[in-house]
């Protein structure tokens, strides 16, 4: 597709057309299908996330870490403790295997 002029494009057959920018410009049947697809996508995306015990969000299937809830940019006792715990966990996991 090569662009031509003000919003006009040329398709594979050499015919000029104007692309649809908004779902409202689609035919009614296509608007319904678009709405179905958006609803399915919304459900899938929302199903990927859940609430953590601390009220934050987490992604299902991704193991949580003590470092997830700690600001690593500023030195603090909480950061030091979380890093220490994570190192112990990784070391123990390596020794068990």
C-alpha positions as CSV (number, residue, x, y, z in Angstrom):
1,X,0.0,0.0,0.0
2,X,1.5,3.3,-1.0
3,X,0.1,6.4,0.4
4,X,-1.4,9.0,-2.0
5,X,-2.7,12.4,-1.1
6,X,-4.9,13.4,1.8
7,X,-5.7,10.1,3.5
8,X,-6.2,8.1,0.3
9,X,-4.4,4.9,-0.3
10,X,-4.0,2.5,-3.3
11,X,-4.7,-1.2,-2.8
12,X,-3.1,-4.2,-4.6
13,X,-5.4,-3.7,-7.6
14,X,-4.4,-0.1,-8.1
15,X,-7.8,1.2,-6.8
16,X,-7.9,4.2,-4.5
17,X,-9.6,3.9,-1.1
18,X,-9.8,5.8,2.2
19,X,-8.9,3.7,5.3
20,X,-11.4,3.5,8.2
21,X,-10.2,5.3,11.3
22,X,-13.0,4.6,13.8
23,X,-15.1,1.6,14.5
24,X,-18.2,3.8,14.1
25,X,-17.3,4.0,10.4
26,X,-17.6,0.2,9.9
27,X,-20.7,-1.4,8.6
28,X,-23.1,-2.6,11.3
29,X,-22.2,-6.3,11.0
30,X,-18.5,-5.4,11.3
31,X,-19.2,-3.1,14.3
32,X,-20.9,-6.0,16.1
33,X,-17.9,-8.3,15.3
34,X,-15.5,-5.6,16.5
35,X,-17.4,-5.3,19.8
36,X,-17.3,-9.1,20.3
37,X,-13.5,-9.2,19.7
38,X,-12.9,-6.3,22.0
39,X,-15.0,-7.9,24.7
40,X,-13.1,-11.2,24.3
41,X,-9.7,-9.4,24.5
42,X,-10.8,-7.5,27.6
43,X,-11.9,-10.7,29.3
44,X,-8.5,-12.4,28.5
45,X,-6.4,-9.4,29.7
46,X,-8.4,-9.1,32.9
47,X,-8.1,-12.8,33.5
48,X,-4.3,-12.5,33.5
49,X,-4.2,-10.2,36.5
50,X,-5.2,-10.6,40.1
51,X,-4.8,-8.9,43.4
52,X,-1.8,-9.6,45.6
53,X,-2.1,-9.9,49.4
54,X,-0.9,-6.3,49.8
55,X,-3.6,-4.9,47.5
56,X,-1.3,-4.6,44.4
57,X,-1.7,-6.3,41.1
58,X,0.1,-9.5,40.0
59,X,0.1,-11.4,36.8
60,X,-1.1,-15.0,37.1
61,X,1.6,-17.6,36.2
62,X,4.5,-15.3,37.0
63,X,6.0,-16.3,40.4
64,X,6.1,-13.4,42.8
65,X,9.2,-12.3,44.5
66,X,10.0,-10.4,47.7
67,X,11.6,-7.8,45.5
68,X,8.3,-7.0,43.7
69,X,7.0,-4.7,46.4
70,X,10.3,-3.0,47.4
71,X,11.7,0.2,45.9
72,X,15.2,-0.8,44.9
73,X,16.2,2.8,43.9
74,X,16.5,4.0,47.5
75,X,18.6,2.3,50.2
76,X,16.5,1.0,53.1
77,X,16.4,-1.8,55.6
78,X,13.4,-3.2,53.8
79,X,15.4,-3.3,50.5
80,X,18.4,-5.0,52.2
81,X,16.2,-7.6,53.9
82,X,14.3,-8.4,50.6
83,X,17.6,-8.8,48.7
84,X,19.0,-11.0,51.4
85,X,15.8,-13.2,51.4
86,X,15.9,-13.4,47.6
87,X,19.5,-14.5,47.6
88,X,18.8,-17.1,50.3
89,X,15.9,-18.4,48.2
90,X,17.9,-18.6,45.0
91,X,20.8,-20.3,46.8
92,X,18.5,-22.9,48.5
93,X,16.8,-23.6,45.2
94,X,20.2,-24.2,43.5
95,X,21.4,-26.5,46.3
96,X,18.2,-28.5,46.2
97,X,18.5,-29.1,42.5
